[in-house]
Amino acid sequence: MPLTGTEHVIDFGCGTGRDTVQLLACLPAGRVIAMDGSEQMLTALRHRVGSDISRVDVVRADLNEPLPVSAPVDAIFSVATLHWLPHHFRVFAHMAAALRPGGMLVAECGGQGNIATVSAAVTDVLGADAPAQVWNFAGPDETREKLRAAGFTDLKIELVPDLVTFDSDRVLEQYLETVVLGSHMRLVRRKGAAHFVRAVARRMPRRAIDYVRLQITAEKARGHS
């Protein structure tokens, strides 16, 4: 994301502020609007940002709905959030409404084929109890179509494989439980979370998570209000 250092940027799905800190470093004379749906995450962000909180507007918001900003922003930045949202066209339209003409969207999320071996293993373990759809892993073609319809242009969209390997079964299982399968844990708690995670790991073809990143760069069309 090319920045001059004076922009106002939304960190969309900011979580605990890991990337917010990096944005602030690039915006010595700008501001970040840190936006997330979790108050717990935003509390952690406030602690992480520390004295720079004076340059951050912390906003709790439903990311499926119109973005609560008082004036158009220069850019929107998002990491690991879009795949949790079911209706991407609606989200892109809300983003376009929050951006000034020519404003930039830069995002990365799970894309088509992401963690395919994990998903197959979960379905194998849970059978009929497997959730119908936890994530929205979109592909480049559908994403390009929705961005254009929402008023974006100059699109650069690609899928980037990013294999993560693990040294031991124990480390893989810990990672599955805390990072990948968090949304499944409530479902299986009564049946034994440790047994579930171990069963998923044993059904995976290798000790690795087959991440596929959907990377998006787009600009709000200058003639789009």
Kinemage of the C-alpha trace (Angstrom):
@kinemage 1
@onewidth
@group {chain A} dominant
@subgroup {mainchain}
@vectorlist {calphas} color= white
{ca met a 1} P 0.000 0.000 0.000
{ca pro a 2} L 1.736 3.209 -1.153
{ca leu a 3} L 1.326 5.792 1.612
{ca thr a 4} L 2.663 9.337 1.955
{ca gly a 5} L 2.234 9.255 5.744
{ca thr a 6} L -0.692 11.673 6.020
{ca glu a 7} L -3.599 9.397 5.117
{ca his a 8} L -6.568 8.226 7.150
{ca val a 9} L -6.736 4.428 6.854
{ca ile a 10} L -9.274 1.892 8.116
{ca asp a 11} L -7.787 -1.287 9.559
{ca phe a 12} L -10.800 -3.469 8.743
{ca gly a 13} L -10.985 -6.392 11.162
{ca cys a 14} L -8.058 -5.055 13.170
{ca gly a 15} L -8.163 -7.754 15.861
{ca thr a 16} L -5.586 -7.194 18.603
{ca gly a 17} L -3.748 -4.502 16.641
{ca arg a 18} L -0.720 -6.342 15.308
{ca asp a 19} L -1.087 -4.711 11.896
{ca thr a 20} L -2.431 -1.459 13.332
{ca val a 21} L 0.982 -0.852 14.886
{ca gln a 22} L 2.623 -1.344 11.484
{ca leu a 23} L 0.158 1.040 9.846
{ca leu a 24} L 0.843 3.721 12.440
{ca ala a 25} L 4.554 3.471 11.718
{ca cys a 26} L 3.787 4.264 8.067
{ca leu a 27} L 1.479 7.168 8.964
{ca pro a 28} L 3.467 9.623 11.110
{ca ala a 29} L 1.049 12.427 10.213
{ca gly a 30} L -2.029 10.282 9.576
{ca arg a 31} L -4.640 8.325 11.506
{ca val a 32} L -5.888 4.764 11.696
{ca ile a 33} L -9.497 3.802 12.256
{ca ala a 34} L -9.183 0.416 13.966
{ca met a 35} L -12.433 -1.418 13.340
{ca asp a 36} L -13.522 -4.799 14.695
{ca gly a 37} L -16.630 -6.558 15.987
{ca ser a 38} L -15.021 -7.854 19.177
{ca glu a 39} L -14.666 -5.614 22.216
{ca gln a 40} L -12.176 -8.089 23.666
{ca met a 41} L -9.967 -7.688 20.594
{ca leu a 42} L -10.236 -3.905 20.742
{ca thr a 43} L -9.253 -3.865 24.408
{ca ala a 44} L -6.115 -5.831 23.524
{ca leu a 45} L -5.446 -3.401 20.676
{ca arg a 46} L -5.565 -0.402 23.011
{ca his a 47} L -2.901 -2.003 25.214
{ca arg a 48} L -0.736 -2.960 22.228
{ca val a 49} L -0.836 0.492 20.610
{ca gly a 50} L 0.088 2.243 23.857
{ca ser a 51} L 0.951 5.928 23.595
{ca asp a 52} L 0.072 6.022 19.878
{ca ile a 53} L -3.599 5.533 20.767
{ca ser a 54} L -4.058 9.297 20.275
{ca arg a 55} L -3.737 8.656 16.520
{ca val a 56} L -6.201 5.769 16.507
{ca asp a 57} L -9.991 5.854 16.397
{ca val a 58} L -11.090 2.563 17.954
{ca val a 59} L -14.479 1.530 16.578
{ca arg a 60} L -16.551 -1.511 17.429
{ca ala a 61} L -18.692 -2.298 14.398
{ca asp a 62} L -20.537 -5.100 12.639
{ca leu a 63} L -18.287 -5.576 9.608
{ca asn a 64} L -21.226 -6.862 7.558
{ca glu a 65} L -22.925 -3.472 7.819
{ca pro a 66} L -22.142 0.051 6.503
{ca leu a 67} L -18.886 1.300 7.992
{ca pro a 68} L -19.417 3.979 10.663
{ca val a 69} L -17.072 6.725 9.463
{ca ser a 70} L -17.816 10.436 9.561
{ca ala a 71} L -15.904 11.250 6.362
{ca pro a 72} L -14.431 9.264 3.438
{ca val a 73} L -11.040 7.712 4.139
{ca asp a 74} L -7.995 7.394 1.911
{ca ala a 75} L -7.506 3.635 2.170
{ca ile a 76} L -8.812 0.424 3.694
{ca phe a 77} L -6.446 -2.309 4.846
{ca ser a 78} L -7.586 -5.787 5.890
{ca val a 79} L -5.857 -9.018 6.869
{ca ala a 80} L -7.503 -12.398 7.635
{ca thr a 81} L -11.026 -10.976 7.903
{ca leu a 82} L -12.954 -11.280 4.638
{ca his a 83} L -13.145 -15.078 4.783
{ca trp a 84} L -15.256 -14.758 7.967
{ca leu a 85} L -17.878 -12.617 6.187
{ca pro a 86} L -20.542 -14.397 4.113
{ca his a 87} L -21.547 -11.656 1.648
{ca his a 88} L -18.507 -10.173 -0.063
{ca phe a 89} L -20.363 -7.949 -2.528
{ca arg a 90} L -22.181 -6.266 0.355
{ca val a 91} L -18.891 -5.761 2.222
{ca phe a 92} L -17.142 -4.359 -0.863
{ca ala a 93} L -20.028 -1.947 -1.434
{ca his a 94} L -19.757 -0.710 2.160
{ca met a 95} L -15.996 -0.304 1.718
{ca ala a 96} L -16.478 1.693 -1.477
{ca ala a 97} L -18.967 3.964 0.293
{ca ala a 98} L -16.376 4.673 3.014
{ca leu a 99} L -13.548 5.478 0.563
{ca arg a 100} L -12.866 8.721 -1.262
{ca pro a 101} L -12.773 8.439 -5.083
{ca gly a 102} L -9.361 7.004 -5.950
{ca gly a 103} L -9.011 5.525 -2.467
{ca met a 104} L -7.291 2.162 -2.202
{ca leu a 105} L -8.350 -1.219 -0.822
{ca val a 106} L -5.571 -3.668 0.059
{ca ala a 107} L -6.617 -6.970 1.602
{ca glu a 108} L -5.480 -10.509 2.192
{ca cys a 109} L -7.662 -13.390 3.360
{ca gly a 110} L -8.142 -17.095 2.924
{ca gly a 111} L -8.932 -17.889 -0.702
{ca gln a 112} L -10.299 -20.719 -2.811
{ca gly a 113} L -8.686 -24.008 -1.756
{ca asn a 114} L -7.477 -22.650 1.584
{ca ile a 115} L -6.864 -25.343 4.247
{ca ala a 116} L -8.525 -27.899 1.972
{ca thr a 117} L -6.910 -30.877 3.697
{ca val a 118} L -8.023 -29.611 7.115
{ca ser a 119} L -11.603 -29.120 5.909
{ca ala a 120} L -11.669 -32.620 4.406
{ca ala a 121} L -10.353 -34.100 7.660
{ca val a 122} L -12.963 -32.226 9.727
{ca thr a 123} L -15.749 -33.520 7.493
{ca asp a 124} L -14.367 -37.032 7.791
{ca val a 125} L -14.273 -36.823 11.602
{ca leu a 126} L -17.608 -35.088 12.210
{ca gly a 127} L -19.607 -36.621 9.376
{ca ala a 128} L -23.186 -35.340 9.432
{ca asp a 129} L -22.311 -33.059 12.385
{ca ala a 130} L -19.778 -31.066 10.343
{ca pro a 131} L -20.741 -27.382 9.928
{ca ala a 132} L -22.172 -26.660 6.489
{ca gln a 133} L -19.899 -23.660 5.968
{ca val a 134} L -17.615 -21.924 8.438
{ca trp a 135} L -15.487 -19.834 6.067
{ca asn a 136} L -16.047 -17.980 2.800
{ca phe a 137} L -12.967 -18.824 0.735
{ca ala a 138} L -13.575 -16.954 -2.514
{ca gly a 139} L -11.756 -17.262 -5.833
{ca pro a 140} L -10.278 -14.511 -8.041
{ca asp a 141} L -13.005 -14.495 -10.698
{ca glu a 142} L -15.964 -14.066 -8.342
{ca thr a 143} L -14.005 -11.528 -6.270
{ca arg a 144} L -13.150 -9.493 -9.371
{ca glu a 145} L -16.801 -9.468 -10.448
{ca lys a 146} L -18.031 -8.324 -7.029
{ca leu a 147} L -15.393 -5.611 -6.691
{ca arg a 148} L -16.239 -4.170 -10.099
{ca ala a 149} L -19.953 -4.208 -9.302
{ca ala a 150} L -19.229 -2.398 -6.022
{ca gly a 151} L -17.386 0.406 -7.823
{ca phe a 152} L -13.725 -0.652 -7.778
{ca thr a 153} L -11.239 -0.558 -10.638
{ca asp a 154} L -7.519 -1.208 -11.262
{ca leu a 155} L -7.919 -4.652 -9.770
{ca lys a 156} L -5.051 -6.969 -8.922
{ca ile a 157} L -6.274 -10.246 -7.472
{ca glu a 158} L -4.369 -13.480 -7.085
{ca leu a 159} L -4.235 -16.700 -5.119
{ca val a 160} L -0.916 -17.345 -3.397
{ca pro a 161} L -0.170 -20.814 -1.917
{ca asp a 162} L 1.527 -20.609 1.485
{ca leu a 163} L 2.291 -24.036 2.938
{ca val a 164} L 3.088 -24.091 6.666
{ca thr a 165} L 4.821 -27.218 7.979
{ca phe a 166} L 5.263 -28.461 11.556
{ca asp a 167} L 8.073 -30.348 13.277
{ca ser a 168} L 5.892 -32.628 15.399
{ca asp a 169} L 2.360 -33.947 15.801
{ca arg a 170} L 2.068 -32.113 19.112
{ca val a 171} L 2.850 -28.714 17.582
{ca leu a 172} L 0.471 -29.369 14.688
{ca glu a 173} L -2.336 -30.293 17.087
{ca gln a 174} L -1.738 -27.193 19.208
{ca tyr a 175} L -1.844 -25.017 16.097
{ca leu a 176} L -5.011 -26.676 14.828
{ca glu a 177} L -6.772 -26.173 18.156
{ca thr a 178} L -5.761 -22.562 18.773
{ca val a 179} L -5.567 -21.106 15.267
{ca val a 180} L -7.435 -23.115 12.642
{ca leu a 181} L -10.266 -24.929 14.425
{ca gly a 182} L -11.309 -22.312 16.961
{ca ser a 183} L -14.767 -21.977 15.406
{ca his a 184} L -15.276 -25.746 15.711
{ca met a 185} L -14.279 -26.124 19.342
{ca arg a 186} L -17.641 -25.114 20.824
{ca leu a 187} L -19.315 -27.701 18.637
{ca val a 188} L -17.138 -30.556 19.868
{ca arg a 189} L -16.474 -29.469 23.461
{ca arg a 190} L -18.820 -32.045 24.958
{ca lys a 191} L -17.346 -34.805 22.836
{ca gly a 192} L -13.777 -34.017 23.853
{ca ala a 193} L -11.808 -31.289 22.127
{ca ala a 194} L -8.451 -33.050 22.413
{ca his a 195} L -9.825 -36.217 20.831
{ca phe a 196} L -11.366 -34.190 17.993
{ca val a 197} L -8.173 -32.276 17.194
{ca arg a 198} L -6.062 -35.433 17.300
{ca ala a 199} L -8.497 -37.217 14.996
{ca val a 200} L -8.369 -34.342 12.496
{ca ala a 201} L -4.558 -34.274 12.553
{ca arg a 202} L -4.337 -38.035 11.937
{ca arg a 203} L -6.538 -37.758 8.855
{ca met a 204} L -4.394 -35.090 7.234
{ca pro a 205} L -2.014 -36.399 4.528
{ca arg a 206} L 1.024 -34.632 6.006
{ca arg a 207} L 2.060 -32.476 8.934
{ca ala a 208} L 1.260 -29.199 7.178
{ca ile a 209} L -1.465 -26.581 6.722
{ca asp a 210} L -2.134 -25.825 3.059
{ca tyr a 211} L -2.918 -22.126 3.258
{ca val a 212} L -3.976 -20.300 0.091
{ca arg a 213} L -4.042 -16.502 0.383
{ca leu a 214} L -6.400 -14.358 -1.669
{ca gln a 215} L -4.584 -11.052 -2.178
{ca ile a 216} L -6.541 -8.011 -3.338
{ca thr a 217} L -5.494 -4.559 -4.475
{ca ala a 218} L -8.190 -2.258 -5.858
{ca glu a 219} L -9.004 1.415 -6.277
{ca lys a 220} L -12.373 3.063 -5.879
{ca ala a 221} L -13.387 4.368 -9.297
{ca arg a 222} L -12.921 8.143 -9.420
{ca gly a 223} L -16.326 8.658 -10.955
{ca his a 224} L -18.052 6.460 -8.369
{ca ser a 225} L -19.855 8.330 -5.589
